[in-house]
Amino acid sequence: MFDSLIDIAPFQWHAIATTLLCGMIIGLERQLRGKPVGIRTSSLVALGTYTFVAVSLSIDNHNSDPTRIIGQVVSGVGFLGAGVMLAKDGEVIGVTSAATIWVLAAIGTCIAVGYTFTGVKLALITVAILYLVDHLENVSTMFTRGVHSQYNLWRGKSKSDLEGDDQDSDGR
């Protein structure tokens, strides 16, 4: 009886744990930097993708095609990623968060089809990219051109505008 309680076929506990770990690693990096895709979102995107792909692989029917489910997951996750992107004063922000969501889905897919260690390696590569590029942007102005400089300029402007508005309302 105990075996039936812990049996989660067609899923595997070690694959679920690995999927959650990968999502948490990437989500922790995002959350520590104050980005919109944190630990919960990252873990859920990876787990949801794993679940859909694992279910599609378990359907044993000559009419089923697991690649169609994977394709639909990619489309659905792309739509979810579009939801975290914003346009402000002609600049688009949140593209990295959207790309991170897309990579999380790819990691969930890798783990579902049996490439567990590849999923872990991809999670570590993703965190390395996110961290190292951010570090490069902090140490060199060469990496802060284009949209990043416009965004930082906009953030700086909005803070000073808000401070100026507060001063005007106080009459100072």
C-alpha positions as CSV (number, residue, x, y, z in Angstrom):
1,M,0.0,0.0,0.0
2,F,2.8,2.4,0.8
3,D,4.3,1.8,-2.6
4,S,1.1,2.9,-4.3
5,L,1.1,6.1,-2.3
6,I,4.6,7.2,-3.3
7,D,4.3,5.9,-6.9
8,I,3.9,8.9,-9.3
9,A,4.2,7.0,-12.6
10,P,4.8,8.2,-15.4
11,F,6.9,10.7,-13.4
12,Q,10.1,10.0,-11.5
13,W,10.9,11.5,-8.1
14,H,14.6,12.1,-9.0
15,A,13.6,13.8,-12.2
16,I,11.1,16.1,-10.4
17,A,13.7,16.9,-7.7
18,T,16.3,17.7,-10.4
19,T,13.8,19.9,-12.3
20,L,12.9,21.8,-9.2
21,L,16.6,22.2,-8.2
22,C,17.4,23.6,-11.7
23,G,14.4,26.0,-11.5
24,M,15.4,27.1,-8.0
25,I,19.1,27.7,-8.9
26,I,18.1,30.0,-11.8
27,G,15.2,31.6,-9.8
28,L,17.5,32.3,-6.9
29,E,19.9,34.3,-9.2
30,R,16.9,36.2,-10.6
31,Q,15.3,36.9,-7.2
32,L,18.6,38.1,-5.6
33,R,18.8,40.6,-8.4
34,G,15.2,41.8,-8.0
35,K,14.0,40.5,-11.3
36,P,10.4,39.5,-12.0
37,V,11.1,35.7,-12.6
38,G,12.1,34.5,-9.1
39,I,12.3,31.1,-7.4
40,R,8.6,30.3,-7.5
41,T,8.1,31.2,-11.1
42,S,11.3,29.5,-12.3
43,S,10.5,26.3,-10.4
44,L,6.9,26.2,-11.7
45,V,7.9,26.8,-15.3
46,A,10.5,24.0,-15.2
47,L,8.1,21.6,-13.3
48,G,5.2,22.4,-15.6
49,T,7.2,21.7,-18.7
50,Y,8.6,18.5,-17.3
51,T,5.1,17.4,-16.4
52,F,3.6,18.1,-19.9
53,V,6.5,16.4,-21.7
54,A,6.6,13.4,-19.4
55,V,2.9,12.8,-19.8
56,S,3.2,13.1,-23.6
57,L,6.0,10.6,-23.6
58,S,3.9,8.2,-21.5
59,I,1.0,8.1,-23.9
60,D,1.4,4.8,-25.8
61,N,-0.8,5.3,-28.9
62,H,0.2,5.1,-32.5
63,N,-1.7,8.3,-33.1
64,S,0.2,10.3,-30.4
65,D,3.2,12.5,-31.2
66,P,5.2,13.8,-28.2
67,T,6.9,16.4,-30.3
68,R,3.6,18.2,-30.8
69,I,3.3,18.6,-27.1
70,I,6.8,19.9,-26.9
71,G,6.0,22.4,-29.7
72,Q,2.9,23.6,-27.9
73,V,4.9,24.0,-24.7
74,V,7.4,26.1,-26.5
75,S,4.6,28.3,-27.9
76,G,2.8,28.6,-24.6
77,V,6.0,29.5,-22.7
78,G,6.8,32.0,-25.4
79,F,3.4,33.6,-24.6
80,L,4.2,33.5,-20.9
81,G,7.6,35.2,-21.6
82,A,5.9,37.9,-23.6
83,G,3.9,38.7,-20.5
84,V,7.0,39.7,-18.5
85,M,8.2,42.1,-21.2
86,L,7.2,45.8,-20.9
87,A,7.6,48.8,-23.1
88,K,8.4,52.1,-21.5
89,D,9.2,55.2,-23.4
90,G,10.0,53.2,-26.5
91,E,12.3,50.8,-24.7
92,V,11.5,47.2,-24.2
93,I,12.5,45.7,-20.8
94,G,12.2,42.2,-19.5
95,V,13.6,40.4,-22.5
96,T,16.2,38.6,-20.4
97,S,13.5,37.4,-18.0
98,A,11.5,36.2,-21.0
99,A,14.5,34.4,-22.4
100,T,15.1,32.9,-18.9
101,I,11.6,31.5,-18.9
102,W,12.2,29.9,-22.3
103,V,15.4,28.3,-21.1
104,L,13.6,26.9,-18.0
105,A,11.2,25.2,-20.3
106,A,14.0,23.7,-22.3
107,I,15.6,22.4,-19.1
108,G,12.3,20.9,-18.1
109,T,12.1,19.2,-21.5
110,C,15.6,17.9,-21.3
111,I,15.0,16.3,-17.9
112,A,11.7,14.8,-19.0
113,V,13.2,13.1,-22.0
114,G,16.0,11.6,-19.9
115,Y,18.8,14.1,-20.2
116,T,18.9,14.8,-16.4
117,F,22.5,15.9,-16.1
118,T,22.3,17.9,-19.3
119,G,19.5,19.8,-17.7
120,V,21.6,20.5,-14.6
121,K,24.5,21.7,-16.8
122,L,22.2,24.0,-18.7
123,A,20.9,25.5,-15.5
124,L,24.5,26.2,-14.4
125,I,25.4,27.7,-17.8
126,T,22.3,29.9,-17.6
127,V,23.2,31.2,-14.2
128,A,26.8,31.8,-15.4
129,I,25.6,33.8,-18.3
130,L,23.2,35.9,-16.2
131,Y,25.8,36.5,-13.6
132,L,28.8,37.1,-15.8
133,V,27.2,39.4,-18.2
134,D,25.7,41.5,-15.3
135,H,29.2,41.6,-13.8
136,L,30.7,42.7,-17.1
137,E,28.1,45.5,-17.4
138,N,29.1,46.7,-13.9
139,V,32.8,46.8,-14.7
140,S,32.8,48.1,-18.2
141,T,30.8,50.8,-20.0
142,M,31.4,49.0,-23.2
143,F,28.7,46.5,-22.1
144,T,26.1,49.1,-21.1
145,R,25.4,50.6,-24.5
146,G,22.1,50.5,-26.4
147,V,19.0,49.5,-24.5
148,H,20.7,49.0,-21.2
149,S,22.0,52.6,-21.1
150,Q,18.6,53.9,-22.1
151,Y,16.9,51.8,-19.4
152,N,19.4,53.0,-16.7
153,L,18.9,56.6,-17.9
154,W,15.2,56.1,-17.7
155,R,15.5,54.6,-14.2
156,G,17.6,57.4,-13.0
157,K,15.3,60.0,-14.6
158,S,12.2,58.5,-13.0
159,K,13.8,58.5,-9.5
160,S,14.8,62.1,-9.8
161,D,11.4,63.0,-11.3
162,L,9.7,61.3,-8.3
163,E,11.9,63.2,-5.9
164,G,11.2,66.4,-7.7
165,D,7.4,65.8,-7.5
166,D,7.7,65.2,-3.8
167,Q,9.6,68.4,-3.3
168,D,7.0,70.3,-5.3
169,S,4.1,68.9,-3.2
170,D,5.9,70.0,0.0
171,G,6.2,73.5,-1.4
172,R,10.1,73.5,-1.1
